[in-house]
Amino acid sequence: MKRILITGAAGFLGSHLCDRFINEGFFVIAMDNFITGDSKNISHLLSHPNFEFIEHDVTEFISIAGKVDYILHFASPASPIDYLKIPIQTLKAGSLGTHNLLGLAKAKKARILIASTSEVYGDPLVHPQPETYYGNVSTIGPRGVYDEAKRFQESITMAYHRFHGLETRIARIFNTYGPRMRLNDGRVIPAFIGQILRRERLTVFGDGSQTRSFCYIDDQVEGIYRLLFSDYNKPVNIGNPKEITILDFAKEISKLTDNDTQLTFKQLPKDDPLQRQPDITLAKELLNWEPKVDRSEGIKKTFDYFRDLPDDVLYKKEHKSFEKHIKR
Protein backbone atom coordinates (compact mmCIF):
# COMPACT_ATOMS: atom_id res chain seq x y z
CA MET A 1 0.00 0.00 0.00
CA LYS A 2 1.36 3.42 -0.98
CA ARG A 3 1.79 5.87 1.90
CA ILE A 4 1.22 9.60 1.54
CA LEU A 5 1.88 12.41 4.03
CA ILE A 6 -0.55 15.33 3.80
CA THR A 7 0.32 18.46 5.79
CA GLY A 8 -2.36 21.00 6.64
CA ALA A 9 -4.63 17.96 6.69
CA ALA A 10 -7.27 19.48 8.98
CA GLY A 11 -7.69 22.48 6.72
CA PHE A 12 -10.20 23.01 3.94
CA LEU A 13 -8.16 21.67 1.02
CA GLY A 14 -6.10 19.25 3.07
CA SER A 15 -9.09 17.42 4.52
CA HIS A 16 -10.65 16.90 1.08
CA LEU A 17 -7.32 15.56 -0.17
CA CYS A 18 -7.27 13.11 2.73
CA ASP A 19 -10.69 11.85 1.64
CA ARG A 20 -9.57 11.46 -1.96
CA PHE A 21 -6.42 9.50 -1.20
CA ILE A 22 -8.18 7.26 1.33
CA ASN A 23 -10.74 6.48 -1.37
CA GLU A 24 -7.94 5.77 -3.84
CA GLY A 25 -6.52 3.08 -1.54
CA PHE A 26 -3.59 4.97 0.01
CA PHE A 27 -2.47 4.93 3.62
CA VAL A 28 -2.78 8.57 4.64
CA ILE A 29 -0.55 10.14 7.28
CA ALA A 30 -2.21 13.45 8.15
CA MET A 31 -0.34 16.28 9.86
CA ASP A 32 -1.64 19.57 11.30
CA ASN A 33 -1.01 21.84 14.27
CA PHE A 34 -4.55 23.33 14.19
CA ILE A 35 -3.38 26.91 13.89
CA THR A 36 -6.11 27.39 11.28
CA GLY A 37 -7.28 23.81 10.73
CA ASP A 38 -10.22 22.17 12.47
CA SER A 39 -10.24 18.64 13.86
CA LYS A 40 -13.88 18.31 12.79
CA ASN A 41 -12.75 18.26 9.16
CA ILE A 42 -11.02 14.90 9.64
CA SER A 43 -12.97 13.42 12.57
CA HIS A 44 -14.76 11.03 10.21
CA LEU A 45 -11.40 9.51 9.24
CA LEU A 46 -9.90 8.93 12.69
CA SER A 47 -11.22 5.37 12.98
CA HIS A 48 -10.25 4.41 9.42
CA PRO A 49 -7.58 1.67 9.37
CA ASN A 50 -5.64 3.45 6.63
CA PHE A 51 -5.50 6.82 8.37
CA GLU A 52 -3.03 8.13 10.93
CA PHE A 53 -3.00 11.63 12.41
CA ILE A 54 0.06 13.44 13.81
CA GLU A 55 -0.35 16.80 15.53
CA HIS A 56 2.81 18.69 14.60
CA ASP A 57 4.09 22.06 13.42
CA VAL A 58 5.88 21.62 10.09
CA THR A 59 8.31 24.43 10.96
CA GLU A 60 9.83 22.02 13.50
CA PHE A 61 11.90 18.95 12.51
CA ILE A 62 9.71 16.23 10.97
CA SER A 63 10.28 12.52 11.51
CA ILE A 64 8.02 9.85 10.04
CA ALA A 65 8.51 6.16 10.78
CA GLY A 66 8.47 3.78 7.83
CA LYS A 67 8.29 4.53 4.14
CA VAL A 68 6.67 7.58 2.60
CA ASP A 69 5.96 7.46 -1.12
CA TYR A 70 4.35 10.87 -1.61
CA ILE A 71 4.08 14.17 0.25
CA LEU A 72 1.49 16.92 -0.22
CA HIS A 73 2.54 20.13 1.53
CA PHE A 74 -0.61 22.16 2.25
CA ALA A 75 0.32 23.54 5.68
CA SER A 76 -0.04 27.30 5.58
CA PRO A 77 -2.45 30.01 6.64
CA ALA A 78 -4.31 30.80 3.42
CA SER A 79 -6.78 33.61 3.99
CA PRO A 80 -6.08 37.33 4.50
CA ILE A 81 -7.47 37.25 8.04
CA ASP A 82 -5.07 34.41 8.85
CA TYR A 83 -1.84 35.72 7.42
CA LEU A 84 -2.40 39.32 8.51
CA LYS A 85 -2.87 38.16 12.12
CA ILE A 86 -0.04 35.61 12.10
CA PRO A 87 2.46 36.95 9.54
CA ILE A 88 5.59 35.36 11.03
CA GLN A 89 4.00 31.92 11.21
CA THR A 90 2.88 32.31 7.59
CA LEU A 91 6.42 33.08 6.45
CA LYS A 92 7.80 30.19 8.51
CA ALA A 93 5.32 27.68 7.06
CA GLY A 94 6.36 28.61 3.53
CA SER A 95 10.10 28.67 4.26
CA LEU A 96 11.11 26.49 7.21
CA GLY A 97 8.14 24.18 6.75
CA THR A 98 8.85 23.65 3.07
CA HIS A 99 12.56 23.11 3.77
CA ASN A 100 11.75 20.45 6.38
CA LEU A 101 9.38 18.63 4.04
CA LEU A 102 11.77 18.74 1.10
CA GLY A 103 14.41 17.26 3.39
CA LEU A 104 11.98 14.53 4.42
CA ALA A 105 11.13 13.82 0.78
CA LYS A 106 14.84 13.52 -0.02
CA ALA A 107 15.44 11.16 2.89
CA LYS A 108 12.42 8.99 2.00
CA LYS A 109 12.96 9.22 -1.77
CA ALA A 110 9.38 10.47 -1.99
CA ARG A 111 7.69 12.63 -4.62
CA ILE A 112 6.49 15.93 -3.16
CA LEU A 113 3.80 18.33 -4.38
CA ILE A 114 3.71 21.79 -2.84
CA ALA A 115 0.63 24.00 -2.71
CA SER A 116 1.57 27.33 -4.24
CA THR A 117 -0.99 29.99 -5.05
CA SER A 118 -2.18 32.48 -7.62
CA GLU A 119 -0.97 35.13 -5.17
CA VAL A 120 2.53 34.66 -6.59
CA TYR A 121 1.21 36.79 -9.48
CA GLY A 122 0.34 39.65 -7.10
CA ASP A 123 -1.77 42.39 -8.67
CA PRO A 124 -1.15 41.15 -12.21
CA LEU A 125 -0.20 43.25 -15.21
CA VAL A 126 -0.89 40.28 -17.50
CA HIS A 127 -4.40 38.88 -17.90
CA PRO A 128 -5.29 36.04 -17.70
CA GLN A 129 -2.27 34.78 -15.78
CA PRO A 130 -0.12 32.08 -17.44
CA GLU A 131 2.58 30.16 -15.60
CA THR A 132 5.23 32.09 -17.55
CA TYR A 133 4.21 35.40 -15.93
CA TYR A 134 6.58 36.38 -13.11
CA GLY A 135 4.11 38.52 -11.19
CA ASN A 136 3.76 41.99 -9.68
CA VAL A 137 4.22 41.56 -5.93
CA SER A 138 5.06 44.04 -3.19
CA THR A 139 7.67 42.37 -0.99
CA ILE A 140 7.03 44.77 1.92
CA GLY A 141 3.25 45.15 1.69
CA PRO A 142 0.94 43.45 4.21
CA ARG A 143 0.13 40.62 1.76
CA GLY A 144 3.82 40.05 1.08
CA VAL A 145 4.10 37.64 4.01
CA TYR A 146 1.91 35.18 2.12
CA ASP A 147 2.89 36.05 -1.45
CA GLU A 148 6.63 35.92 -0.81
CA ALA A 149 6.39 32.80 1.34
CA LYS A 150 4.83 31.03 -1.63
CA ARG A 151 7.32 32.46 -4.10
CA PHE A 152 10.20 31.28 -1.89
CA GLN A 153 8.47 27.93 -1.58
CA GLU A 154 8.51 27.52 -5.35
CA SER A 155 12.18 28.57 -5.53
CA ILE A 156 13.46 26.16 -2.90
CA THR A 157 11.36 23.35 -4.37
CA MET A 158 12.93 23.86 -7.79
CA ALA A 159 16.38 24.08 -6.16
CA TYR A 160 15.86 20.67 -4.55
CA HIS A 161 14.70 19.32 -7.89
CA ARG A 162 17.72 20.64 -9.78
CA PHE A 163 20.40 20.04 -7.14
CA HIS A 164 19.19 16.81 -5.52
CA GLY A 165 17.15 15.35 -8.39
CA LEU A 166 14.07 15.31 -6.14
CA GLU A 167 10.74 14.52 -7.79
CA THR A 168 8.72 17.69 -7.27
CA ARG A 169 5.39 19.10 -8.39
CA ILE A 170 4.06 22.66 -7.95
CA ALA A 171 0.33 23.50 -7.98
CA ARG A 172 -0.54 27.18 -8.35
CA ILE A 173 -3.98 27.15 -6.77
CA PHE A 174 -6.54 29.82 -7.64
CA ASN A 175 -9.59 30.73 -5.53
CA THR A 176 -11.20 27.50 -4.37
CA TYR A 177 -14.41 27.05 -2.40
CA GLY A 178 -16.71 24.41 -0.98
CA PRO A 179 -17.77 22.67 2.25
CA ARG A 180 -15.36 22.84 5.23
CA MET A 181 -14.18 26.38 4.56
CA ARG A 182 -14.11 28.49 7.71
CA LEU A 183 -17.17 30.69 7.66
CA ASN A 184 -15.44 33.80 9.01
CA ASP A 185 -11.99 33.48 7.43
CA GLY A 186 -12.34 36.60 5.30
CA ARG A 187 -12.48 34.96 1.90
CA VAL A 188 -15.16 36.09 -0.50
CA ILE A 189 -17.54 33.15 -0.66
CA PRO A 190 -17.74 32.20 3.05
CA ALA A 191 -17.87 35.90 3.95
CA PHE A 192 -20.85 36.50 1.66
CA ILE A 193 -22.66 33.32 2.72
CA GLY A 194 -22.11 34.12 6.41
CA GLN A 195 -23.53 37.61 5.93
CA ILE A 196 -26.53 36.22 4.07
CA LEU A 197 -27.24 33.69 6.83
CA ARG A 198 -26.89 36.38 9.51
CA ARG A 199 -29.13 38.69 7.44
CA GLU A 200 -26.39 41.30 7.17
CA ARG A 201 -25.43 43.55 4.29
CA LEU A 202 -22.90 42.04 1.91
CA THR A 203 -19.54 43.80 2.22
CA VAL A 204 -17.99 44.73 -1.12
CA PHE A 205 -14.49 46.18 -1.05
CA GLY A 206 -13.68 48.99 -3.46
CA ASP A 207 -16.29 49.49 -6.15
CA GLY A 208 -16.56 45.74 -6.76
CA SER A 209 -14.98 45.88 -10.21
CA GLN A 210 -12.12 43.60 -9.15
CA THR A 211 -12.46 40.07 -10.50
CA ARG A 212 -12.06 36.56 -9.15
CA SER A 213 -12.39 33.08 -10.64
CA PHE A 214 -13.85 30.46 -8.30
CA CYS A 215 -13.05 26.73 -8.54
CA TYR A 216 -15.16 24.15 -6.69
CA ILE A 217 -13.26 21.87 -4.32
CA ASP A 218 -13.97 18.63 -6.23
CA ASP A 219 -12.44 20.09 -9.39
CA GLN A 220 -9.43 21.42 -7.48
CA VAL A 221 -8.74 18.05 -5.83
CA GLU A 222 -8.96 16.30 -9.20
CA GLY A 223 -6.45 18.73 -10.71
CA ILE A 224 -4.02 18.27 -7.81
CA TYR A 225 -4.38 14.49 -8.00
CA ARG A 226 -3.57 14.44 -11.71
CA LEU A 227 -0.64 16.82 -11.26
CA LEU A 228 0.92 14.65 -8.55
CA PHE A 229 1.02 11.68 -10.92
CA SER A 230 2.13 13.65 -13.96
CA ASP A 231 5.72 13.92 -15.20
CA TYR A 232 5.84 17.73 -15.02
CA ASN A 233 7.92 19.47 -12.34
CA LYS A 234 7.27 23.17 -13.03
CA PRO A 235 4.29 25.21 -11.78
CA VAL A 236 0.82 24.46 -13.15
CA ASN A 237 -2.23 26.69 -12.67
CA ILE A 238 -5.17 24.82 -11.14
CA GLY A 239 -8.29 26.98 -11.13
CA ASN A 240 -11.49 27.90 -12.91
CA PRO A 241 -11.06 30.43 -15.74
CA LYS A 242 -14.66 31.69 -15.52
CA GLU A 243 -14.07 35.24 -14.27
CA ILE A 244 -16.64 37.42 -12.53
CA THR A 245 -16.52 40.83 -10.81
CA ILE A 246 -17.05 40.86 -7.07
CA LEU A 247 -20.03 43.19 -7.51
CA ASP A 248 -21.71 40.85 -9.99
CA PHE A 249 -20.92 37.89 -7.76
CA ALA A 250 -22.48 39.64 -4.75
CA LYS A 251 -25.67 40.13 -6.75
CA GLU A 252 -25.54 36.53 -7.97
CA ILE A 253 -25.04 34.95 -4.55
CA SER A 254 -27.70 37.13 -2.91
CA LYS A 255 -30.28 35.25 -4.99
CA LEU A 256 -29.74 32.18 -2.83
CA THR A 257 -32.44 33.48 -0.49
CA ASP A 258 -35.68 35.37 -0.87
CA ASN A 259 -34.35 38.20 1.29
CA ASP A 260 -33.61 41.55 -0.32
CA THR A 261 -29.86 41.58 0.37
CA GLN A 262 -28.30 45.04 0.51
CA LEU A 263 -24.68 45.93 -0.17
CA THR A 264 -22.22 48.04 1.78
CA PHE A 265 -18.95 49.29 0.30
CA LYS A 266 -15.62 49.55 2.12
CA GLN A 267 -12.15 50.69 1.14
CA LEU A 268 -10.17 48.20 -0.94
CA PRO A 269 -7.38 46.59 1.14
CA LYS A 270 -3.79 47.48 0.25
CA ASP A 271 -2.31 45.42 -2.62
CA ASP A 272 -5.59 43.57 -3.18
CA PRO A 273 -5.40 42.10 -6.72
CA LEU A 274 -7.72 43.82 -9.19
CA GLN A 275 -7.82 40.84 -11.55
CA ARG A 276 -7.55 37.12 -11.04
CA GLN A 277 -8.12 34.60 -13.82
CA PRO A 278 -6.02 31.50 -14.54
CA ASP A 279 -4.78 30.53 -17.96
CA ILE A 280 -5.26 26.75 -17.72
CA THR A 281 -3.95 25.87 -21.17
CA LEU A 282 -1.06 23.94 -19.59
CA ALA A 283 -3.34 21.95 -17.27
CA LYS A 284 -5.56 21.02 -20.20
CA GLU A 285 -2.61 19.84 -22.28
CA LEU A 286 -0.60 18.08 -19.56
CA LEU A 287 -3.30 16.74 -17.28
CA ASN A 288 -6.34 16.58 -19.55
CA TRP A 289 -8.01 18.58 -16.78
CA GLU A 290 -10.48 21.42 -16.62
CA PRO A 291 -13.23 22.32 -14.12
CA LYS A 292 -16.52 20.46 -14.47
CA VAL A 293 -18.69 21.89 -11.66
CA ASP A 294 -20.75 24.92 -12.67
CA ARG A 295 -20.53 27.83 -10.23
CA SER A 296 -24.27 27.79 -9.51
CA GLU A 297 -24.09 24.11 -8.55
CA GLY A 298 -20.99 24.54 -6.41
CA ILE A 299 -22.35 27.60 -4.60
CA LYS A 300 -25.60 25.78 -3.83
CA LYS A 301 -23.68 22.86 -2.26
CA THR A 302 -21.50 25.26 -0.26
CA PHE A 303 -24.48 27.31 0.92
CA ASP A 304 -26.29 24.16 2.07
CA TYR A 305 -23.23 23.14 4.09
CA PHE A 306 -22.96 26.51 5.85
CA ARG A 307 -26.70 26.75 6.43
CA ASP A 308 -26.58 23.54 8.51
CA LEU A 309 -23.82 24.83 10.83
CA PRO A 310 -24.81 25.59 14.45
CA ASP A 311 -25.32 29.22 15.49
CA ASP A 312 -22.15 29.32 17.61
CA VAL A 313 -20.13 28.71 14.45
CA LEU A 314 -22.21 31.14 12.39
CA TYR A 315 -21.59 34.00 14.80
CA LYS A 316 -18.00 33.19 15.81
CA LYS A 317 -15.72 35.97 14.57
CA GLU A 318 -12.21 34.62 15.08
CA HIS A 319 -10.41 31.30 15.01
CA LYS A 320 -9.65 30.04 18.51
CA SER A 321 -6.20 28.65 17.66
CA PHE A 322 -4.60 32.03 16.94
CA GLU A 323 -3.93 32.89 20.59
CA LYS A 324 -1.47 30.09 21.32
CA HIS A 325 0.53 30.86 18.16
CA ILE A 326 0.40 34.62 17.94
CA LYS A 327 3.63 35.36 19.90
CA ARG A 328 5.80 32.63 18.37
Secondary structure, 3 states (H helix, E strand, C coil): CCEEEEECCCCHHHHHHHHHHHHCCCEEEEEECCCCCCHHHCHHHCCCCCEEEEECCCCCCCCCCCCCCEEEECCCCCCHHHHHHCHHHHHHHHHHHHHHHHHHHHHHCCEEEEEEEHHHHECCCCCCECCCCCCECCCCCCCHHHHHHHHHHHHHHHHHHHHHCCCEEEEEECCEECCCCCCCCCCHHHHHHHHHHCCCCEEEECCCCCEEECEEHHHHHHHHHHHHCCCCCCEEEECCCCEEEHHHHHHHHHHHCCCCCCEEEECCCCCCCCCCCECCHHHHHHHCCCCCCCHHHHHHHHHHHHHCCCHHHHCCCCCCCHHHHCCC
